Amino acid sequence: MGRGINRLFLAGILLMALGLRLRGITNPLLDDQAWRQADTASMATHMLGHLLDFPKVFLPQLNYDGVIPQHVELEFPFLPYVLAWTWTIVGWTDLWGRIWSVSLALFTVLGIYDLGRRIFSERVALFAAAIYSLMPLSIYYGRVVMPEPMAQAWSIWALAMVWRWRTSTKETGSWQAGLLMAGAILAKLPQLMLFPVALLLGFWPLQERVGQIIRYSLIVLIPPMVYYVWVHFNVDSSSQFVSGILTEQVAGSANINWEVLGKNVERGFTDIVLFLSGLGLLRLCFFRSPARIAFGVWGGISILYIGIVCARIPLDYYLVPVLPLVALLSAYAIDGITNLPGTVIGIVLLALINKGSYSDLTPKYQWNQEYLSQAHWIKDHTEISSVLILSDPPPMTFYYAKRVGFRLNTVDDQASFNLLKQFPGDYLVRLPQSGQNEKFWKSVQSQYSEIGPGIYDLRLSSELSKR
């Protein structure tokens, strides 16, 4: 195929990717993974008015577990910072967060195409871009207000750029690829697993470029080390989320959720893509290129990552870092069939992947209007300084009500009621589908007045006790 035809195909793939990611684009941040989305947007709200307050502006803040916004140990807030600037310029709406994520997802598709074209062939690149665009995990997490779209875009372009540098005549310039990889690790720590892959893509055989390897490694590793150490020691121990996940949920956990992992993998990638990626990995053994060992290591690291991390943390977005490799291997498997028959078969498989994607993703776009109704009532009828207590852990109400406060993390009626009295809150919010039992709510109703939709005034009881 000519270059012009290939560009038309790529444009069509990008339009397809865009169309799929526009589904639910106007949803509030209350669909699947509402917790993480509201947290990301909350960080942006706390940056407003402080965008040039360096470096403090980059210390993430969330709305819960205190009477003021709490500093927490999370990834570098690239997306919240960009979102805060966008809100400052054009005004607040959740839509801007989704637009940024969709844009980053399309940039990732271009990165997969670029890497596939330069390492394999134009045909592999087009199939890889199409497969990535159609995988259910890629579709849904290509429009969420979370760190994943940013981390995906920077990591795949870090690999593409280091390969570009390797195959060019320039001896300098690896620092650009190094900064991209550093940005990917800062955006999402699991992207660190791509660092060995980047080393092999750019510098194999390693012994011939020791000085360049050292310089590249320092550029990649120093910024994340400095940031994560800085944020770790600037938050309370109870707010050290990143290190807590590593020590408690990964290293310190014996719970392995193979059943949940299996469902996440099957629904997120589809059976067809999993089968094709396995074939692609086998075919890779006969691939004559310096990139072969890098892809082999990438596959091995991904399998270990899935077995060690994803099996212990049953959240499907932890599988997102594996998507580009799966797309490239699947495309390489299709490429093993001669041009015309392989292209026809590939198009049929893409249609089947898309058919499964739509039905599997439908539940993820559902959300509960009650959260918005309660939050808007609180925003309109209470003081801006009010402190809320939520009946359950999900914190989205804080974000939409633009308030801070506490959450009840236990469902024992007496323990929950004791906590309720200890927290210095002004209003209790009964969240939709609350896990608190009826005995707890009878105690609440007997002592506090319901002044809004599931909203109780906690100050009334204290005023009565003084009389």
RODRENDREN-666908 format. One line per field, with one value per residue (C-alpha): residue number from 1; residue in three letters; x, y, z. Coordinates in steps of 0.2 Angstrom, whole numbers. Layout:
! residues N
num: c(NUM	...)
residu: c(ALA	...)
c1: c(X	...)
c2: c(Y	...)
c3: c(Z	...)
This chain:
! residues 467
num: c(1	2	3	4	5	6	7	8	9	10	11	12	13	14	15	16	17	18	19	20	21	22	23	24	25	26	27	28	29	30	31	32	33	34	35	36	37	38	39	40	41	42	43	44	45	46	47	48	49	50	51	52	53	54	55	56	57	58	59	60	61	62	63	64	65	66	67	68	69	70	71	72	73	74	75	76	77	78	79	80	81	82	83	84	85	86	87	88	89	90	91	92	93	94	95	96	97	98	99	100	101	102	103	104	105	106	107	108	109	110	111	112	113	114	115	116	117	118	119	120	121	122	123	124	125	126	127	128	129	130	131	132	133	134	135	136	137	138	139	140	141	142	143	144	145	146	147	148	149	150	151	152	153	154	155	156	157	158	159	160	161	162	163	164	165	166	167	168	169	170	171	172	173	174	175	176	177	178	179	180	181	182	183	184	185	186	187	188	189	190	191	192	193	194	195	196	197	198	199	200	201	202	203	204	205	206	207	208	209	210	211	212	213	214	215	216	217	218	219	220	221	222	223	224	225	226	227	228	229	230	231	232	233	234	235	236	237	238	239	240	241	242	243	244	245	246	247	248	249	250	251	252	253	254	255	256	257	258	259	260	261	262	263	264	265	266	267	268	269	270	271	272	273	274	275	276	277	278	279	280	281	282	283	284	285	286	287	288	289	290	291	292	293	294	295	296	297	298	299	300	301	302	303	304	305	306	307	308	309	310	311	312	313	314	315	316	317	318	319	320	321	322	323	324	325	326	327	328	329	330	331	332	333	334	335	336	337	338	339	340	341	342	343	344	345	346	347	348	349	350	351	352	353	354	355	356	357	358	359	360	361	362	363	364	365	366	367	368	369	370	371	372	373	374	375	376	377	378	379	380	381	382	383	384	385	386	387	388	389	390	391	392	393	394	395	396	397	398	399	400	401	402	403	404	405	406	407	408	409	410	411	412	413	414	415	416	417	418	419	420	421	422	423	424	425	426	427	428	429	430	431	432	433	434	435	436	437	438	439	440	441	442	443	444	445	446	447	448	449	450	451	452	453	454	455	456	457	458	459	460	461	462	463	464	465	466	467)
residu: c(MET	GLY	ARG	GLY	ILE	ASN	ARG	LEU	PHE	LEU	ALA	GLY	ILE	LEU	LEU	MET	ALA	LEU	GLY	LEU	ARG	LEU	ARG	GLY	ILE	THR	ASN	PRO	LEU	LEU	ASP	ASP	GLN	ALA	TRP	ARG	GLN	ALA	ASP	THR	ALA	SER	MET	ALA	THR	HIS	MET	LEU	GLY	HIS	LEU	LEU	ASP	PHE	PRO	LYS	VAL	PHE	LEU	PRO	GLN	LEU	ASN	TYR	ASP	GLY	VAL	ILE	PRO	GLN	HIS	VAL	GLU	LEU	GLU	PHE	PRO	PHE	LEU	PRO	TYR	VAL	LEU	ALA	TRP	THR	TRP	THR	ILE	VAL	GLY	TRP	THR	ASP	LEU	TRP	GLY	ARG	ILE	TRP	SER	VAL	SER	LEU	ALA	LEU	PHE	THR	VAL	LEU	GLY	ILE	TYR	ASP	LEU	GLY	ARG	ARG	ILE	PHE	SER	GLU	ARG	VAL	ALA	LEU	PHE	ALA	ALA	ALA	ILE	TYR	SER	LEU	MET	PRO	LEU	SER	ILE	TYR	TYR	GLY	ARG	VAL	VAL	MET	PRO	GLU	PRO	MET	ALA	GLN	ALA	TRP	SER	ILE	TRP	ALA	LEU	ALA	MET	VAL	TRP	ARG	TRP	ARG	THR	SER	THR	LYS	GLU	THR	GLY	SER	TRP	GLN	ALA	GLY	LEU	LEU	MET	ALA	GLY	ALA	ILE	LEU	ALA	LYS	LEU	PRO	GLN	LEU	MET	LEU	PHE	PRO	VAL	ALA	LEU	LEU	LEU	GLY	PHE	TRP	PRO	LEU	GLN	GLU	ARG	VAL	GLY	GLN	ILE	ILE	ARG	TYR	SER	LEU	ILE	VAL	LEU	ILE	PRO	PRO	MET	VAL	TYR	TYR	VAL	TRP	VAL	HIS	PHE	ASN	VAL	ASP	SER	SER	SER	GLN	PHE	VAL	SER	GLY	ILE	LEU	THR	GLU	GLN	VAL	ALA	GLY	SER	ALA	ASN	ILE	ASN	TRP	GLU	VAL	LEU	GLY	LYS	ASN	VAL	GLU	ARG	GLY	PHE	THR	ASP	ILE	VAL	LEU	PHE	LEU	SER	GLY	LEU	GLY	LEU	LEU	ARG	LEU	CYS	PHE	PHE	ARG	SER	PRO	ALA	ARG	ILE	ALA	PHE	GLY	VAL	TRP	GLY	GLY	ILE	SER	ILE	LEU	TYR	ILE	GLY	ILE	VAL	CYS	ALA	ARG	ILE	PRO	LEU	ASP	TYR	TYR	LEU	VAL	PRO	VAL	LEU	PRO	LEU	VAL	ALA	LEU	LEU	SER	ALA	TYR	ALA	ILE	ASP	GLY	ILE	THR	ASN	LEU	PRO	GLY	THR	VAL	ILE	GLY	ILE	VAL	LEU	LEU	ALA	LEU	ILE	ASN	LYS	GLY	SER	TYR	SER	ASP	LEU	THR	PRO	LYS	TYR	GLN	TRP	ASN	GLN	GLU	TYR	LEU	SER	GLN	ALA	HIS	TRP	ILE	LYS	ASP	HIS	THR	GLU	ILE	SER	SER	VAL	LEU	ILE	LEU	SER	ASP	PRO	PRO	PRO	MET	THR	PHE	TYR	TYR	ALA	LYS	ARG	VAL	GLY	PHE	ARG	LEU	ASN	THR	VAL	ASP	ASP	GLN	ALA	SER	PHE	ASN	LEU	LEU	LYS	GLN	PHE	PRO	GLY	ASP	TYR	LEU	VAL	ARG	LEU	PRO	GLN	SER	GLY	GLN	ASN	GLU	LYS	PHE	TRP	LYS	SER	VAL	GLN	SER	GLN	TYR	SER	GLU	ILE	GLY	PRO	GLY	ILE	TYR	ASP	LEU	ARG	LEU	SER	SER	GLU	LEU	SER	LYS	ARG)
c1: c(0	6	10	-6	-17	-9	-12	-30	-31	-23	-35	-49	-43	-41	-59	-65	-55	-62	-80	-78	-71	-85	-98	-103	-92	-104	-106	-102	-87	-99	-98	-86	-71	-80	-69	-52	-60	-67	-50	-41	-53	-52	-34	-36	-49	-36	-24	-35	-27	-11	-5	12	15	30	33	19	6	12	9	-8	-23	-39	-56	-58	-52	-50	-58	-46	-40	-27	-10	-8	6	0	8	14	-2	1	-18	-25	-12	-17	-35	-34	-26	-40	-53	-44	-45	-62	-72	-76	-84	-81	-81	-64	-56	-63	-58	-40	-40	-48	-34	-21	-28	-28	-9	-6	-14	-2	13	8	7	24	33	25	29	47	51	39	30	17	4	8	7	-10	-17	-9	-17	-34	-33	-28	-42	-55	-50	-63	-50	-42	-59	-65	-49	-46	-59	-58	-52	-38	-19	-20	-22	-7	4	0	4	20	26	23	31	46	48	45	57	71	70	70	85	94	90	95	112	113	123	114	96	92	88	71	66	73	62	47	50	53	36	27	34	29	12	9	22	19	26	43	42	45	62	71	62	67	85	85	76	89	105	106	120	122	141	144	136	139	141	125	115	121	116	99	96	99	87	74	76	81	65	53	65	66	47	41	53	48	29	32	40	27	12	5	9	-10	-10	5	-5	8	20	5	-1	17	20	2	-7	7	22	13	-3	-6	-23	-22	-39	-36	-55	-57	-40	-47	-63	-54	-42	-55	-67	-53	-44	-56	-53	-48	-35	-27	-26	-18	-6	0	3	12	24	28	31	42	55	59	59	77	79	88	70	67	75	66	49	53	58	43	32	40	39	21	17	26	17	0	4	11	2	-14	-18	-17	-26	-42	-45	-45	-36	-20	-20	-19	0	0	-12	1	11	-4	-10	8	9	-9	-5	11	2	-11	4	10	-4	0	-6	-24	-30	-22	-30	-47	-46	-39	-54	-66	-57	-58	-76	-78	-68	-78	-95	-89	-82	-99	-109	-95	-93	-111	-112	-96	-106	-120	-121	-132	-141	-144	-125	-127	-144	-137	-121	-130	-142	-127	-119	-134	-140	-125	-111	-95	-85	-97	-88	-97	-97	-102	-110	-99	-81	-85	-80	-88	-100	-85	-80	-97	-103	-86	-84	-72	-75	-74	-80	-87	-77	-86	-103	-104	-119	-112	-94	-101	-112	-97	-86	-100	-100	-81	-79	-81	-94	-109	-119	-121	-124	-133	-125	-135	-136	-127	-119	-124	-138	-155	-151	-138	-150	-163	-151	-147	-165	-169	-155	-153	-165	-166	-165	-161	-161	-153	-144	-144	-140	-127	-127	-145	-141	-126	-137	-150	-138	-132	-150)
c2: c(0	18	30	40	25	21	38	37	20	28	43	31	21	38	43	26	27	45	39	24	36	49	36	44	59	70	59	66	58	45	30	16	21	36	36	38	51	62	61	67	81	86	88	100	111	113	119	134	150	142	136	146	141	129	116	116	115	98	91	82	86	77	82	69	63	81	98	105	97	83	81	63	53	50	50	67	77	80	79	89	103	103	102	116	128	123	127	144	149	142	138	123	107	89	88	96	82	69	79	79	60	56	67	58	41	46	52	34	26	37	31	13	15	24	10	-4	4	7	-10	-21	-15	-2	-17	-22	-4	-1	-17	-13	4	-3	-17	-5	7	-8	-17	-14	-8	4	11	15	20	31	43	43	57	47	46	31	41	52	37	27	41	46	28	22	38	35	18	25	39	29	17	32	38	21	20	38	44	56	51	63	66	51	63	67	49	48	63	55	39	49	57	41	34	50	49	31	21	4	11	8	-10	-2	5	-11	-13	5	1	-14	-5	9	2	-17	-24	-15	-16	-5	10	11	30	33	20	28	46	39	30	45	56	43	38	54	64	50	46	65	67	51	54	72	68	53	64	79	69	60	41	38	47	38	29	24	16	9	0	-7	-13	-19	-24	-31	-36	-39	-47	-66	-64	-69	-66	-77	-78	-59	-57	-70	-60	-43	-50	-58	-43	-31	-39	-51	-69	-65	-53	-64	-79	-68	-60	-78	-82	-66	-70	-87	-79	-66	-80	-80	-61	-56	-38	-30	-27	-45	-47	-31	-37	-54	-46	-34	-50	-58	-43	-41	-59	-56	-40	-48	-63	-52	-36	-38	-54	-45	-29	-34	-18	-19	-3	-11	-20	-5	-4	-21	-15	-8	-24	-35	-24	-25	-44	-47	-37	-46	-63	-57	-51	-69	-72	-66	-49	-51	-66	-59	-42	-49	-61	-46	-35	-49	-51	-32	-32	-46	-37	-22	-31	-39	-22	-13	-25	-29	-10	-5	-7	4	19	19	31	36	53	54	58	74	78	77	87	101	103	104	116	127	126	125	136	134	131	116	100	84	66	53	37	27	27	33	52	59	70	80	85	89	98	107	103	93	81	63	46	31	16	3	-4	-9	1	5	9	19	30	32	38	50	58	60	68	87	87	98	87	68	62	46	40	31	12	15	0	6	-5	1	1	14	25	23	30	44	49	49	62	72	81	77	94	88	72	60	75	76	92	86	103	102	89	98	114	104	96	113	119)
c3: c(0	-4	10	6	8	24	31	26	36	51	50	49	65	74	70	76	92	95	91	104	117	115	123	140	137	146	161	178	187	194	182	185	195	201	217	207	195	208	218	202	199	217	216	202	212	226	213	207	212	216	199	201	219	215	221	234	220	215	232	230	241	243	252	265	282	289	291	278	262	266	258	251	243	225	208	201	197	178	173	188	184	166	171	183	170	158	171	175	157	151	166	176	169	170	151	150	160	148	133	139	142	125	117	126	121	103	105	112	97	86	97	95	76	76	86	76	60	64	72	62	47	41	41	59	64	57	65	82	82	77	90	104	99	101	117	130	143	131	126	144	152	137	143	162	172	180	177	166	149	153	158	143	131	138	141	123	115	127	119	101	104	111	96	84	93	91	72	68	64	79	94	106	110	121	134	126	127	145	150	142	152	168	165	162	179	188	181	186	195	187	171	179	172	155	160	156	140	135	139	128	114	114	120	117	117	133	135	119	126	145	146	136	147	163	157	151	167	177	167	169	187	197	194	200	215	220	218	227	242	243	243	255	269	267	271	286	288	286	269	261	248	235	247	257	241	238	256	261	245	235	246	262	255	253	245	227	217	202	198	198	188	175	173	172	159	148	149	147	132	124	121	103	107	121	108	95	107	112	94	92	106	98	81	90	93	74	73	67	75	89	96	98	115	121	117	125	141	139	138	153	164	159	164	181	184	181	192	206	206	196	205	222	218	209	200	181	178	184	168	157	156	147	133	121	121	119	104	95	98	91	76	73	74	60	50	49	36	19	14	7	17	33	30	27	43	53	48	53	70	73	70	82	95	93	95	112	118	117	127	140	143	145	164	166	160	173	187	201	200	219	222	212	219	237	232	224	239	251	239	238	256	268	272	261	277	282	286	280	287	274	279	268	260	242	242	227	236	243	226	219	235	236	254	265	279	285	280	291	286	297	296	314	320	337	331	317	329	341	326	321	338	338	321	321	307	303	292	290	272	269	253	240	244	260	269	286	294	299	318	314	305	318	330	319	315	334	338	322	310	292	283	265	254	266	275	294	304	317	325	332	344	351	353	362	374	380	385)
